[in-house]
């Protein structure tokens, strides 16, 4: 999905580069976009998970302290880090074509 998204926006990147965006600036844009795509699902899911945990704990005699003592925080944190790293890696790999493409050719290919 990320690769296709960047391929479809090749003209946009070429136009930004034609007005003076450096490769370092393009990297910053892409990394911020990757950070947004990586953190948005995590930030949205935290309140939902907390609500589900709260509701399930209300139905059972288990207390929050008992639940927290067996909560698998380590594996969840590792998977979240792996997801963020995979998104950044896919942005880094996919952005190489946007950085290496000729500005004039990219704009011309999209017009035709």
Buried (B, 14 or more C-beta within 10 A) or exposed (E): EBEEEBEEBBBBBBBBBEEEBEEEEBBEEBBEBBBEBBEEEEEEEEEEEEEEBEEEBEEEEEEEEEEEEEEEEEEEEEEBEEEBEEBBEBBEEBBEBBEEBEBEEBBEEBEE
